[in-house]
Amino acid sequence: MNTLKTLVCALTLGAATMVATAPAQAAGDAAAGKAFYEKVYSGNNYAQSAGVNAVGCVSCHQTNPKQNTRHIKTGNESGPMAASAGWRDPDTNQPRYADSQKTEKWFKRNCNGVLGRECTAQEKDDFIAYMKSQ
Ligand code: HEC
């Protein structure tokens, strides 16, 4: 019996060690990304500039991210955010989130406009996980 206990214990320890040493992954959480995407904030820069009460990512990118982005202030349209929509940037022919410089540039601009700060790495991972699940 003691031998069995020792064995189980050793196995459990082994499993714990494996989990602890697994390489860190960009583990975005699609559900958290959806909640983040749909939240609107009042009084931010974008709301003030567009003359509306509250603005969130959904305001330009649409509640259904398979629909075209439509800028709340200018009305300019560009492609959907959902990866499944298959939209490609007309200038670079890159699909969404393939051009990390572009993605980072827009995160920086839009997070500042909506949240008044840059998004955290987790918020970005969650956002992209949600868009890739759509
Ligand atoms: C005022 C309008 C507006 C709001 C609000 C907005 N965005 Fe955007 N966003 C844009 C536009 C316009 C683009 C450029 C679309 C294009 O042509 O690729 C863009 C592009 C992006 C991209 C680049 C995607 C790629 O192709 O790699 C990301 C990421 C992004 N937005 C994240 C966000 C997040 C996160 C929020 C909310 C915190 C947000 N946006 C809110 C207008 C907005």
Backbone and ligand atoms as CSV (ligand in chain L), in Angstrom:
chain,resi,resn,atom,element,x,y,z
A,1,MET,N,N,0.837,-1.205,0.000
A,1,MET,CA,C,0.000,0.000,0.000
A,1,MET,C,C,0.873,1.257,0.000
A,2,ASN,N,N,1.900,1.188,0.822
A,2,ASN,CA,C,2.818,2.324,0.881
A,2,ASN,C,C,3.475,2.586,-0.472
A,3,THR,N,N,3.818,1.492,-1.137
A,3,THR,CA,C,4.469,1.618,-2.447
A,3,THR,C,C,3.533,2.334,-3.415
A,4,LEU,N,N,2.233,1.947,-3.352
A,4,LEU,CA,C,1.252,2.557,-4.251
A,4,LEU,C,C,1.147,4.057,-3.982
A,5,LYS,N,N,1.079,4.362,-2.675
A,5,LYS,CA,C,0.967,5.794,-2.307
A,5,LYS,C,C,2.152,6.582,-2.852
A,6,THR,N,N,3.321,5.998,-2.686
A,6,THR,CA,C,4.537,6.683,-3.157
A,6,THR,C,C,4.476,6.877,-4.664
A,7,LEU,N,N,3.997,5.842,-5.347
A,7,LEU,CA,C,3.919,5.895,-6.803
A,7,LEU,C,C,2.954,7.006,-7.242
A,8,VAL,N,N,1.751,7.006,-6.619
A,8,VAL,CA,C,0.744,8.016,-6.968
A,8,VAL,C,C,1.307,9.411,-6.715
A,9,CYS,N,N,1.974,9.520,-5.578
A,9,CYS,CA,C,2.547,10.807,-5.202
A,9,CYS,C,C,3.580,11.255,-6.232
A,10,ALA,N,N,4.432,10.325,-6.642
A,10,ALA,CA,C,5.478,10.649,-7.611
A,10,ALA,C,C,4.843,11.064,-8.938
A,11,LEU,N,N,3.779,10.341,-9.322
A,11,LEU,CA,C,3.113,10.672,-10.591
A,11,LEU,C,C,2.492,12.063,-10.530
A,12,THR,N,N,1.837,12.342,-9.386
A,12,THR,CA,C,1.183,13.646,-9.231
A,12,THR,C,C,2.221,14.756,-9.301
A,13,LEU,N,N,3.305,14.536,-8.609
A,13,LEU,CA,C,4.386,15.528,-8.622
A,13,LEU,C,C,4.896,15.744,-10.040
A,14,GLY,N,N,5.055,14.615,-10.751
A,14,GLY,CA,C,5.532,14.678,-12.132
A,14,GLY,C,C,4.599,15.540,-12.963
A,15,ALA,N,N,3.282,15.320,-12.812
A,15,ALA,CA,C,2.305,16.082,-13.584
A,15,ALA,C,C,2.385,17.559,-13.232
A,16,ALA,N,N,2.506,17.837,-11.944
A,16,ALA,CA,C,2.572,19.233,-11.503
A,16,ALA,C,C,3.790,19.921,-12.108
A,17,THR,N,N,4.902,19.206,-12.127
A,17,THR,CA,C,6.128,19.785,-12.672
A,17,THR,C,C,5.952,20.073,-14.168
A,18,MET,N,N,5.300,19.130,-14.852
A,18,MET,CA,C,5.090,19.322,-16.286
A,18,MET,C,C,4.276,20.593,-16.552
A,19,VAL,N,N,3.213,20.775,-15.738
A,19,VAL,CA,C,2.370,21.962,-15.934
A,19,VAL,C,C,3.200,23.223,-15.687
A,20,ALA,N,N,3.970,23.175,-14.595
A,20,ALA,CA,C,4.719,24.371,-14.207
A,20,ALA,C,C,5.781,24.732,-15.242
A,21,THR,N,N,6.331,23.737,-15.937
A,21,THR,CA,C,7.419,24.051,-16.856
A,21,THR,C,C,6.945,24.159,-18.308
A,22,ALA,N,N,5.629,23.987,-18.537
A,22,ALA,CA,C,5.131,24.139,-19.900
A,22,ALA,C,C,5.449,25.553,-20.385
A,23,PRO,N,N,5.856,25.686,-21.653
A,23,PRO,CA,C,6.224,27.017,-22.139
A,23,PRO,C,C,5.033,27.975,-22.099
A,24,ALA,N,N,5.310,29.213,-21.786
A,24,ALA,CA,C,4.238,30.211,-21.732
A,24,ALA,C,C,3.668,30.384,-23.136
A,25,GLN,N,N,2.351,30.370,-23.248
A,25,GLN,CA,C,1.721,30.531,-24.553
A,25,GLN,C,C,0.898,31.811,-24.552
A,26,ALA,N,N,0.678,32.347,-25.728
A,26,ALA,CA,C,-0.229,33.483,-25.862
A,26,ALA,C,C,-1.639,32.920,-25.770
A,27,ALA,N,N,-2.062,32.667,-24.536
A,27,ALA,CA,C,-3.323,31.968,-24.332
A,27,ALA,C,C,-4.455,32.967,-24.215
A,28,GLY,N,N,-4.953,33.410,-25.331
A,28,GLY,CA,C,-6.091,34.319,-25.313
A,28,GLY,C,C,-7.362,33.561,-24.951
A,29,ASP,N,N,-8.232,34.253,-24.253
A,29,ASP,CA,C,-9.504,33.679,-23.830
A,29,ASP,C,C,-10.612,34.379,-24.639
A,30,ALA,N,N,-11.230,33.613,-25.561
A,30,ALA,CA,C,-12.206,34.202,-26.483
A,30,ALA,C,C,-13.397,34.820,-25.738
A,31,ALA,N,N,-13.834,34.168,-24.649
A,31,ALA,CA,C,-14.989,34.699,-23.904
A,31,ALA,C,C,-14.649,36.032,-23.249
A,32,ALA,N,N,-13.446,36.098,-22.677
A,32,ALA,CA,C,-13.006,37.369,-22.078
A,32,ALA,C,C,-12.848,38.425,-23.167
A,33,GLY,N,N,-12.375,38.002,-24.335
A,33,GLY,CA,C,-12.218,38.923,-25.457
A,33,GLY,C,C,-13.554,39.492,-25.913
A,34,LYS,N,N,-14.574,38.658,-25.916
A,34,LYS,CA,C,-15.922,39.109,-26.316
A,34,LYS,C,C,-16.428,40.167,-25.329
A,35,ALA,N,N,-16.260,39.889,-24.035
A,35,ALA,CA,C,-16.720,40.837,-23.008
A,35,ALA,C,C,-15.970,42.163,-23.140
A,36,PHE,N,N,-14.679,42.073,-23.360
A,36,PHE,CA,C,-13.849,43.274,-23.526
A,36,PHE,C,C,-14.310,44.060,-24.756
A,37,TYR,N,N,-14.532,43.346,-25.830
A,37,TYR,CA,C,-14.929,43.952,-27.109
A,37,TYR,C,C,-16.270,44.677,-26.976
A,38,GLU,N,N,-17.186,44.115,-26.218
A,38,GLU,CA,C,-18.553,44.661,-26.177
A,38,GLU,C,C,-18.758,45.743,-25.117
A,39,LYS,N,N,-17.755,45.967,-24.298
A,39,LYS,CA,C,-17.913,46.959,-23.234
A,39,LYS,C,C,-17.757,48.381,-23.786
A,40,VAL,N,N,-18.666,49.274,-23.412
A,40,VAL,CA,C,-18.533,50.669,-23.858
A,40,VAL,C,C,-18.213,51.569,-22.663
A,41,TYR,N,N,-17.518,52.650,-22.937
A,41,TYR,CA,C,-17.024,53.549,-21.886
A,41,TYR,C,C,-17.500,54.960,-22.219
A,42,SER,N,N,-17.956,55.683,-21.197
A,42,SER,CA,C,-18.427,57.043,-21.478
A,42,SER,C,C,-17.313,58.063,-21.247
A,43,GLY,N,N,-17.423,59.147,-21.975
A,43,GLY,CA,C,-16.526,60.281,-21.759
A,43,GLY,C,C,-15.116,60.107,-22.259
A,44,ASN,N,N,-14.837,59.054,-23.041
A,44,ASN,CA,C,-13.470,58.897,-23.536
A,44,ASN,C,C,-13.237,59.815,-24.745
A,45,ASN,N,N,-12.010,59.816,-25.232
A,45,ASN,CA,C,-11.657,60.712,-26.342
A,45,ASN,C,C,-12.528,60.482,-27.564
A,46,TYR,N,N,-12.751,59.233,-27.900
A,46,TYR,CA,C,-13.540,58.934,-29.097
A,46,TYR,C,C,-14.979,59.407,-28.925
A,47,ALA,N,N,-15.542,59.228,-27.719
A,47,ALA,CA,C,-16.925,59.651,-27.478
A,47,ALA,C,C,-17.021,61.164,-27.614
A,48,GLN,N,N,-16.067,61.862,-27.019
A,48,GLN,CA,C,-16.085,63.327,-27.089
A,48,GLN,C,C,-15.951,63.786,-28.531
A,49,SER,N,N,-15.048,63.177,-29.259
A,49,SER,CA,C,-14.796,63.638,-30.618
A,49,SER,C,C,-15.969,63.312,-31.551
A,50,ALA,N,N,-16.690,62.219,-31.274
A,50,ALA,CA,C,-17.837,61.878,-32.131
A,50,ALA,C,C,-19.135,62.490,-31.605
A,51,GLY,N,N,-19.094,63.114,-30.415
A,51,GLY,CA,C,-20.288,63.726,-29.849
A,51,GLY,C,C,-21.335,62.710,-29.422
A,52,VAL,N,N,-20.898,61.567,-28.903
A,52,VAL,CA,C,-21.828,60.549,-28.399
A,52,VAL,C,C,-21.497,60.252,-26.932
A,53,ASN,N,N,-22.399,59.529,-26.254
A,53,ASN,CA,C,-22.203,59.272,-24.829
A,53,ASN,C,C,-21.067,58.306,-24.540
A,54,ALA,N,N,-21.086,57.191,-25.222
A,54,ALA,CA,C,-20.141,56.137,-24.870
A,54,ALA,C,C,-19.638,55.433,-26.119
A,55,VAL,N,N,-18.391,55.022,-26.065
A,55,VAL,CA,C,-17.779,54.322,-27.200
A,55,VAL,C,C,-16.992,53.119,-26.691
A,56,GLY,N,N,-17.124,52.025,-27.402
A,56,GLY,CA,C,-16.291,50.840,-27.163
A,56,GLY,C,C,-15.806,50.326,-28.509
A,57,CYS,N,N,-15.095,49.207,-28.496
A,57,CYS,CA,C,-14.610,48.638,-29.759
A,57,CYS,C,C,-15.780,48.398,-30.722
A,58,VAL,N,N,-16.919,47.951,-30.168
A,58,VAL,CA,C,-18.104,47.663,-30.995
A,58,VAL,C,C,-18.596,48.876,-31.766
A,59,SER,N,N,-18.319,50.075,-31.266
A,59,SER,CA,C,-18.908,51.263,-31.892
A,59,SER,C,C,-18.475,51.392,-33.351
A,60,CYS,N,N,-17.225,51.116,-33.648
A,60,CYS,CA,C,-16.764,51.148,-35.036
A,60,CYS,C,C,-16.735,49.744,-35.648
A,61,HIS,N,N,-16.378,48.756,-34.835
A,61,HIS,CA,C,-16.171,47.414,-35.395
A,61,HIS,C,C,-17.441,46.568,-35.418
A,62,GLN,N,N,-18.545,47.091,-34.876
A,62,GLN,CA,C,-19.871,46.455,-34.916
A,62,GLN,C,C,-20.000,45.309,-33.904
A,63,THR,N,N,-21.231,45.211,-33.345
A,63,THR,CA,C,-21.503,44.144,-32.379
A,63,THR,C,C,-21.220,42.782,-33.016
A,64,ASN,N,N,-21.609,42.656,-34.277
A,64,ASN,CA,C,-21.266,41.438,-35.014
A,64,ASN,C,C,-19.982,41.720,-35.797
A,65,PRO,N,N,-18.848,41.183,-35.334
A,65,PRO,CA,C,-17.560,41.555,-35.951
A,65,PRO,C,C,-17.369,40.998,-37.355
A,66,LYS,N,N,-18.385,40.298,-37.874
A,66,LYS,CA,C,-18.304,39.862,-39.279
A,66,LYS,C,C,-18.786,40.968,-40.209
A,67,GLN,N,N,-19.349,42.023,-39.605
A,67,GLN,CA,C,-19.783,43.153,-40.425
A,67,GLN,C,C,-18.631,44.130,-40.605
A,68,ASN,N,N,-18.752,44.949,-41.634
A,68,ASN,CA,C,-17.703,45.931,-41.906
A,68,ASN,C,C,-17.497,46.879,-40.738
A,69,THR,N,N,-16.250,47.264,-40.531
A,69,THR,CA,C,-15.915,48.349,-39.621
A,69,THR,C,C,-16.493,49.630,-40.225
A,70,ARG,N,N,-17.148,50.434,-39.378
A,70,ARG,CA,C,-17.656,51.719,-39.879
A,70,ARG,C,C,-17.325,52.778,-38.832
A,71,HIS,N,N,-16.445,53.677,-39.203
A,71,HIS,CA,C,-15.973,54.683,-38.251
A,71,HIS,C,C,-17.132,55.558,-37.779
A,72,ILE,N,N,-17.322,55.663,-36.446
A,72,ILE,CA,C,-18.483,56.397,-35.936
A,72,ILE,C,C,-18.447,57.880,-36.274
A,73,LYS,N,N,-17.269,58.414,-36.474
A,73,LYS,CA,C,-17.222,59.847,-36.740
A,73,LYS,C,C,-17.220,60.141,-38.239
A,74,THR,N,N,-16.372,59.461,-38.972
A,74,THR,CA,C,-16.220,59.782,-40.398
A,74,THR,C,C,-17.167,58.978,-41.286
A,75,GLY,N,N,-17.680,57.852,-40.774
A,75,GLY,CA,C,-18.528,56.987,-41.593
A,75,GLY,C,C,-17.731,56.148,-42.585
A,76,ASN,N,N,-16.402,56.304,-42.588
A,76,ASN,CA,C,-15.575,55.502,-43.503
A,76,ASN,C,C,-15.681,54.023,-43.163
A,77,GLU,N,N,-15.766,53.212,-44.190
A,77,GLU,CA,C,-15.876,51.772,-43.961
A,77,GLU,C,C,-14.574,51.072,-44.281
A,78,SER,N,N,-14.275,50.037,-43.501
A,78,SER,CA,C,-13.203,49.110,-43.872
A,78,SER,C,C,-13.647,47.729,-43.426
A,79,GLY,N,N,-12.765,46.775,-43.536
A,79,GLY,CA,C,-13.192,45.384,-43.406
A,79,GLY,C,C,-13.574,44.942,-42.005
A,80,PRO,N,N,-14.275,43.805,-41.932
A,80,PRO,CA,C,-14.662,43.213,-40.644
A,80,PRO,C,C,-13.453,42.761,-39.833
A,81,MET,N,N,-13.633,42.637,-38.528
A,81,MET,CA,C,-12.561,42.198,-37.640
A,81,MET,C,C,-12.507,40.675,-37.475
A,82,ALA,N,N,-13.637,40.005,-37.673
A,82,ALA,CA,C,-13.666,38.543,-37.512
A,82,ALA,C,C,-12.766,37.898,-38.565
A,83,ALA,N,N,-11.879,37.016,-38.109
A,83,ALA,CA,C,-10.937,36.385,-39.034
A,83,ALA,C,C,-11.663,35.600,-40.124
A,84,SER,N,N,-12.798,34.992,-39.769
A,84,SER,CA,C,-13.504,34.140,-40.741
A,84,SER,C,C,-14.046,34.938,-41.926
A,85,ALA,N,N,-14.157,36.252,-41.773
A,85,ALA,CA,C,-14.669,37.063,-42.879
A,85,ALA,C,C,-13.663,37.094,-44.034
A,86,GLY,N,N,-12.391,36.778,-43.723
A,86,GLY,CA,C,-11.394,36.655,-44.784
A,86,GLY,C,C,-10.997,37.968,-45.445
A,87,TRP,N,N,-11.253,39.069,-44.749
A,87,TRP,CA,C,-10.918,40.370,-45.336
A,87,TRP,C,C,-9.400,40.536,-45.423
A,88,ARG,N,N,-8.944,41.152,-46.487
A,88,ARG,CA,C,-7.512,41.455,-46.644
A,88,ARG,C,C,-7.313,42.949,-46.833
A,89,ASP,N,N,-6.249,43.435,-46.255
A,89,ASP,CA,C,-5.917,44.849,-46.388
A,89,ASP,C,C,-5.614,45.150,-47.856
A,90,PRO,N,N,-6.343,46.093,-48.465
A,90,PRO,CA,C,-6.128,46.377,-49.889
A,90,PRO,C,C,-4.717,46.877,-50.194
A,91,ASP,N,N,-4.035,47.469,-49.218
A,91,ASP,CA,C,-2.681,47.971,-49.469
A,91,ASP,C,C,-1.629,46.867,-49.416
A,92,THR,N,N,-1.797,45.930,-48.492
A,92,THR,CA,C,-0.744,44.932,-48.273
A,92,THR,C,C,-1.177,43.521,-48.645
A,93,ASN,N,N,-2.470,43.332,-48.874
A,93,ASN,CA,C,-3.060,42.025,-49.150
A,93,ASN,C,C,-2.914,41.052,-47.978
A,94,GLN,N,N,-2.651,41.583,-46.776
A,94,GLN,CA,C,-2.515,40.729,-45.587
A,94,GLN,C,C,-3.877,40.525,-44.925
A,95,PRO,N,N,-4.142,39.304,-44.432
A,95,PRO,CA,C,-5.367,39.118,-43.659
A,95,PRO,C,C,-5.248,39.778,-42.284
A,96,ARG,N,N,-6.335,39.848,-41.559
A,96,ARG,CA,C,-6.338,40.412,-40.205
A,96,ARG,C,C,-5.301,39.718,-39.320
A,97,TYR,N,N,-4.612,40.500,-38.516
A,97,TYR,CA,C,-3.701,40.036,-37.457
A,97,TYR,C,C,-2.445,39.334,-37.986
A,98,ALA,N,N,-2.221,39.386,-39.322
A,98,ALA,CA,C,-1.014,38.758,-39.866
A,98,ALA,C,C,0.145,39.748,-39.846
A,99,ASP,N,N,-0.187,41.034,-39.899
A,99,ASP,CA,C,0.833,42.070,-39.940
A,99,ASP,C,C,0.924,42.673,-38.532
A,100,SER,N,N,1.865,42.157,-37.740
A,100,SER,CA,C,1.866,42.514,-36.317
A,100,SER,C,C,2.127,44.004,-36.096
A,101,GLN,N,N,2.863,44.628,-37.004
A,101,GLN,CA,C,3.101,46.077,-36.848
A,101,GLN,C,C,1.812,46.858,-37.012
A,102,LYS,N,N,1.023,46.459,-37.989
A,102,LYS,CA,C,-0.259,47.118,-38.209
A,102,LYS,C,C,-1.176,46.872,-37.006
A,103,THR,N,N,-1.258,45.619,-36.576
A,103,THR,CA,C,-2.142,45.272,-35.464
A,103,THR,C,C,-1.774,46.083,-34.219
A,104,GLU,N,N,-0.475,46.142,-33.917
A,104,GLU,CA,C,-0.016,46.890,-32.741
A,104,GLU,C,C,-0.319,48.382,-32.868
A,105,LYS,N,N,-0.145,48.914,-34.069
A,105,LYS,CA,C,-0.395,50.340,-34.296
A,105,LYS,C,C,-1.845,50.672,-33.968
A,106,TRP,N,N,-2.758,49.824,-34.433
A,106,TRP,CA,C,-4.178,50.091,-34.209
A,106,TRP,C,C,-4.600,49.810,-32.775
A,107,PHE,N,N,-4.004,48.790,-32.157
A,107,PHE,CA,C,-4.290,48.553,-30.728
A,107,PHE,C,C,-3.933,49.805,-29.942
A,108,LYS,N,N,-2.759,50.336,-30.233
A,108,LYS,CA,C,-2.283,51.480,-29.477
A,108,LYS,C,C,-3.245,52.657,-29.641
A,109,ARG,N,N,-3.585,52.955,-30.882
A,109,ARG,CA,C,-4.453,54.093,-31.148
A,109,ARG,C,C,-5.844,53.887,-30.533
A,110,ASN,N,N,-6.443,52.736,-30.783
A,110,ASN,CA,C,-7.831,52.522,-30.355
A,110,ASN,C,C,-7.950,52.287,-28.851
A,111,CYS,N,N,-6.982,51.622,-28.257
A,111,CYS,CA,C,-7.043,51.421,-26.793
A,111,CYS,C,C,-6.935,52.782,-26.106
A,112,ASN,N,N,-6.050,53.630,-26.606
A,112,ASN,CA,C,-5.947,54.967,-26.016
A,112,ASN,C,C,-7.234,55.759,-26.202
A,113,GLY,N,N,-7.827,55.674,-27.381
A,113,GLY,CA,C,-9.047,56.422,-27.644
A,113,GLY,C,C,-10.237,55.950,-26.830
A,114,VAL,N,N,-10.274,54.647,-26.560
A,114,VAL,CA,C,-11.423,54.060,-25.858
A,114,VAL,C,C,-11.176,53.980,-24.348
A,115,LEU,N,N,-9.991,53.493,-23.962
A,115,LEU,CA,C,-9.712,53.236,-22.538
A,115,LEU,C,C,-8.895,54.347,-21.891
A,116,GLY,N,N,-8.310,55.198,-22.722
A,116,GLY,CA,C,-7.420,56.233,-22.186
A,116,GLY,C,C,-6.084,55.655,-21.728
A,117,ARG,N,N,-5.778,54.460,-22.199
A,117,ARG,CA,C,-4.492,53.816,-21.883
A,117,ARG,C,C,-4.260,52.740,-22.932
A,118,GLU,N,N,-3.056,52.202,-22.954
A,118,GLU,CA,C,-2.805,51.093,-23.859
A,118,GLU,C,C,-3.458,49.831,-23.319
A,119,CYS,N,N,-3.794,48.906,-24.189
A,119,CYS,CA,C,-4.342,47.624,-23.744
A,119,CYS,C,C,-3.209,46.778,-23.166
A,120,THR,N,N,-3.555,45.913,-22.222
A,120,THR,CA,C,-2.560,44.990,-21.686
A,120,THR,C,C,-2.348,43.857,-22.692
A,121,ALA,N,N,-1.253,43.119,-22.510
A,121,ALA,CA,C,-0.971,41.977,-23.386
A,121,ALA,C,C,-2.133,40.981,-23.323
A,122,GLN,N,N,-2.681,40.789,-22.124
A,122,GLN,CA,C,-3.797,39.853,-21.963
A,122,GLN,C,C,-5.032,40.322,-22.726
A,123,GLU,N,N,-5.340,41.603,-22.638
A,123,GLU,CA,C,-6.506,42.136,-23.365
A,123,GLU,C,C,-6.348,41.947,-24.870
A,124,LYS,N,N,-5.131,42.154,-25.358
A,124,LYS,CA,C,-4.892,41.991,-26.793
A,124,LYS,C,C,-5.029,40.519,-27.192
A,125,ASP,N,N,-4.445,39.629,-26.399
A,125,ASP,CA,C,-4.538,38.195,-26.703
A,125,ASP,C,C,-6.001,37.749,-26.695
A,126,ASP,N,N,-6.765,38.236,-25.703
A,126,ASP,CA,C,-8.174,37.852,-25.597
A,126,ASP,C,C,-8.968,38.372,-26.798
A,127,PHE,N,N,-8.694,39.614,-27.169
A,127,PHE,CA,C,-9.380,40.232,-28.312
A,127,PHE,C,C,-9.130,39.399,-29.573
A,128,ILE,N,N,-7.868,39.068,-29.821
A,128,ILE,CA,C,-7.527,38.318,-31.037
A,128,ILE,C,C,-8.105,36.901,-30.980
A,129,ALA,N,N,-8.085,36.300,-29.780
A,129,ALA,CA,C,-8.674,34.953,-29.648
A,129,ALA,C,C,-10.158,35.001,-30.002
A,130,TYR,N,N,-10.843,36.050,-29.544
A,130,TYR,CA,C,-12.268,36.174,-29.866
A,130,TYR,C,C,-12.458,36.342,-31.372
A,131,MET,N,N,-11.664,37.214,-31.987
A,131,MET,CA,C,-11.822,37.461,-33.423
A,131,MET,C,C,-11.481,36.223,-34.250
A,132,LYS,N,N,-10.540,35.428,-33.764
A,132,LYS,CA,C,-10.191,34.207,-34.497
A,132,LYS,C,C,-11.239,33.120,-34.293
A,133,SER,N,N,-12.062,33.263,-33.241
A,133,SER,CA,C,-13.124,32.271,-32.998
A,133,SER,C,C,-14.386,32.650,-33.775
A,134,GLN,N,N,-14.380,33.820,-34.385
A,134,GLN,CA,C,-15.591,34.318,-35.078
A,134,GLN,C,C,-15.497,34.135,-36.581
L,1,HEC,C1,C,-13.425,55.232,-33.723
L,1,HEC,C2,C,-13.469,53.955,-34.435
L,1,HEC,C3,C,-12.785,52.762,-33.803
L,1,HEC,C4,C,-12.936,52.278,-32.522
L,1,HEC,C5,C,-13.833,52.810,-31.429
L,1,HEC,C6,C,-12.068,51.126,-32.421
L,1,HEC,N1,N,-11.422,50.910,-33.609
L,1,HEC,FE1,FE,-10.116,49.427,-34.013
L,1,HEC,N2,N,-9.862,50.121,-35.906
L,1,HEC,C7,C,-10.543,51.195,-36.457
L,1,HEC,C8,C,-10.158,51.354,-37.859
L,1,HEC,C9,C,-10.670,52.405,-38.819
L,1,HEC,C10,C,-9.220,50.318,-38.125
L,1,HEC,C11,C,-8.473,50.027,-39.438
L,1,HEC,C12,C,-9.232,48.990,-40.213
L,1,HEC,C13,C,-8.476,48.571,-41.444
L,1,HEC,O1,O,-8.660,49.183,-42.466
L,1,HEC,O2,O,-7.699,47.639,-41.333
L,1,HEC,C14,C,-9.063,49.572,-36.879
L,1,HEC,C15,C,-8.228,48.496,-36.744
L,1,HEC,C16,C,-8.040,47.796,-35.570
L,1,HEC,C17,C,-7.095,46.711,-35.416
L,1,HEC,C18,C,-6.137,46.164,-36.484
L,1,HEC,C19,C,-6.592,44.807,-36.992
L,1,HEC,C20,C,-5.628,44.208,-38.002
L,1,HEC,O3,O,-5.961,44.209,-39.192
L,1,HEC,O4,O,-4.562,43.739,-37.587
L,1,HEC,C21,C,-7.196,46.294,-34.123
L,1,HEC,C22,C,-6.389,45.185,-33.465
L,1,HEC,C23,C,-8.210,47.112,-33.482
L,1,HEC,N3,N,-8.702,48.000,-34.396
L,1,HEC,C24,C,-8.587,46.971,-32.153
L,1,HEC,C25,C,-9.544,47.759,-31.533
L,1,HEC,C26,C,-9.913,47.627,-30.140
L,1,HEC,C27,C,-9.299,46.625,-29.172
L,1,HEC,C28,C,-10.867,48.561,-29.883
L,1,HEC,C29,C,-11.548,48.844,-28.576
L,1,HEC,C30,C,-10.717,49.026,-27.385
L,1,HEC,C31,C,-11.068,49.305,-31.122
L,1,HEC,N4,N,-10.255,48.777,-32.105
L,1,HEC,C32,C,-11.924,50.373,-31.280
L,1,HEC,C33,C,-11.452,52.005,-35.810
L,1,HEC,C34,C,-11.846,51.870,-34.484
